[in-house]
């Protein structure tokens, strides 16, 4: 690596950073949203400790289940009750 290739101050560019996939060990529940009730306040996005809330151009779009751990904070913060926690689908016969 040449000195010109180094980022001053150790800045991480979001698009270049590896996003760890940690949702495989969710607590047994996952959030679902009723978009008819959602008021797009984005409190779920503000409080999500895992950055699992998807927002594009300022609009809430859903959840990234690859990183969501089922902590239920989003549902607790939703002022209109648009987010429900549902049991994770189980595999088997």
N, C-alpha and C positions, 0 to 999 in steps of 0.2 A: 504494500500500500504506500502510495506516495503521499507526501504532506498535503498535496492539493486534494486528495481523495478523502481526507479526514474531515469530519464535521467538528467545527469549533464548539467547545463546551459540551460535547457529548449529546447533542440534540438527537432525539428519536423522531423520525418522520413516520407518522401514523400509518400511511400506506405501505411502508417498508417493514414495519414491525411484525414479527410473528405473533399471531393471535392464538393463545393456547386454548384447546378444546377441553373444557373441564366438566361439561354437562353430563358426562357419562355416569357420574355418581350422584345424581339428583336425590333429594330426600324422599322421593316416592310420590311427590305431587309436582304439577307444573301449572303455570298460569295460562289461562285463556282469556280472551277479551271479547266483550260484546260491543262491537263498534257502533251499534245504534245508541248505546248509553255513553260511550266515551266522549268527553268534551275536549280532548287534546290538550289537557293541562300540562302533561309531561312530568307530573310529579313522580310517576313510576320511573321515568328515565333519570331524574335527579337523584333518587334514593337507591337505585339498583346498585349493589356493591360489585356486580360482575359485568357491568356494561352489556347486559343481555337484552335491553330494550332497544328496539330498532326504530330510529327516527330518520326520515329523509326529507330534506328541505323543510324542516320544522314540523313535520307531520308524523305522528306516531303510527307505526306500521305493524307492530307485533313484537314477537320475542325471538331471540336467537337461542334455540334450545341446545345448541352445541356448547354454550357457556352458562346457561341458567342452571342453578343448583337447587331451585325450589325453596328459597328462603322465606317466601311469602311477603316480603316487604312491599313489593309492588301492589299487591292486593290490599294490604293494610293502609297504604298511602292514598289509594284511589278515592277521591272525595265523592264519587257517584256510584261506587260499587260496580264498576264496569269490568273489573278483573276478578275472576274466580279461580281458585286453585282446584284442580281436578286430579284424581288418582292417575298415576303413570300407568300406561297400558302395560300389561304383563304378557310375557310370551308363555306358550304352553298349550296343551290340548284343551 
